[in-house]
Every structure is written in C-alpha cells, then in structure tokens.
C-alpha cells in the first residue's frame, strides 16, 4: 500500500509565524481573544496583492509559498482546504456596506472574496494548479475532512502531492457571538484565535517530517463502535495502544469540550500520555490543523516540548515514534489520525 508522507508543515498563528520557536520559547497569552501574528507579507507577495487581498488569503498564500520554497513543489496535484467561517472579514465588509448604503455602491471585491472556497481557488490560481480542488466547511471537523479526502485520493492513486490547509479568521464581532454561545472566551480557556496552517503531503519520502499512517472519522458512534474504530485504525497501521508515544487532544479549558476528551481517553486509551496544543495556538473551527502541524514537527525533530504535556501520565523521554491525534466536535463527530516517525530517522 502506498505510503503518504508529510514533507513540510508551516503556520501563521499567535506564535511566531513560519518557524518553530514555539517548541522552545512559546508565547503565552492571558487575553480571551488574540489575532494572529503576521509575517512581512512583502517578502512573499507583490505590493498590489498585499493591498487587494484579505488577511486570511494572504496568510494562506504565504504558508503555501513557504512550503513551495522548502520542498520545491510549487504546483501540487491537489489543493484541499478546511475552513469553518471562510473569509469572514470580507463577508462582514460586504454585509456592512449592504446595510449602510442601501444595496448601492457595493464593492465587488469584498463579495468575490467572501465565499468559503475563495481560499482554495486563490491557492490554485497562484500555483497554476489545475487538479483536484475542494473546500470543506464543517465546523471543528473542517480540516480533518480535508485531510481525510487527501488521504483517500492518495490511496486511490489519483495524486502524488497535495497541499492541505486549515484557514480561519476571527473578527471581533464573531468572537463576541462565539463567546455568547460558550464556544470560547471563558475564564482559563485557550484564547480565541485564527488559523493558517498547511501541510504538503507526498508519496515521496525525501526530507519528510513523518508519515501520515491512517485516518478515521465517525459520526455519533456508540462507545463500543468508537473503540472498534480506533482498534481498526491501529490494526491497519500495525500499531497497538502500547506503541503510541502520546495522544494529542483538543482540550482547551472549556469544561464541556474537555469532558468529552477525558471520558474518551479513559475509555479508549488508559495509560497513554496525553498532549495539548490549543493553549499554544488558540481555539477556532480549524484549530485541528495545528495539531497535525505540531505533531509532525515533534516527530520530525524527535522531541515533544514539556509545555505540550497534559495529564498525569508522563511522556517518555525517548523520541516519539507514533502520535495519535484525537479531535471531536460537539460530542458527535470524532476523528482519529495517526502520524508515525520515519523508519531509520
């Protein structure tokens, strides 16, 4: 069976962008809402583009350009994006002008750049990629579904490279709405933040960070079915719970959200060390992209930073061999992803 490798992974977040300083010197936040730290876009984009494009589009393009420079793959066979809110800032600009000007004097640019699939299409135009292009918008599972689709395309031998990213921007007004419904913004919770993280998948192993060994997504499972889903995934990848170096979860300080993870870990993976990432990168609908990004670099560098450890089971000091990523949405959708260290690395 063809193996799939993560050749590169880049991020723009509330940590220092386009680098891995978060592994040794993370930036901590007490504020409930933090916007991303942007790089100097002029190093990657022409002045006209920096003026015309919204921030989420610039971030998506810059992460893709950084990956292309690193891998030499500037025209992937497929581009897949996961986004919960799409280009929210442009959507708000368009609707505000609609209300303010009485449906006259509207800017077509804000309308054209407001749809969810604008991000993936902009990446395709920039890279001149005419292959498979799709966007998933499914709340907290948006990136996971995009990654699973790419994984299946590789398994069907339809593609050899794929750019898969998670992108979301969080405006002040939408932060207020999400805080009202209790999704984020509470005391002791990870900050509400924005996402721009992408990985380059390839069937070629050259200079790869790790292997994407397998994935499963399941909807409204019984406890027995969830356990069987995980067992099937581990069997497919040739692993057992004893072989897992850690499980990375989306705990973020929200009691309702965290209880789902705690109950599932206790039932499915007792004794397996747990990791977290949202305290570093924040919470939003595409935050699970940071889990893949962070786990890939942990495996690639052979170390897990102490500030990612979570729970009472200690993480072994030896280099991690396999990390299970566990994501869930509303206690209904569950996603398992296995990343594995490369043999001989």
Helices and strands as residue ranges (DSSP letters): E 5-12, G 21-23, G 41-43, H 47-52, H 55-71, E 78-82, H 88-100, H 108-112, H 118-127, E 132-136, G 139-141, H 142-155, E 161-168, H 172-180, E 195-202, E 210-219, H 223-236, G 241-243, E 246-249, H 255-268, E 274-276, H 278-281, H 288-301, G 306-308, E 309-310, E 322-329, E 333-340
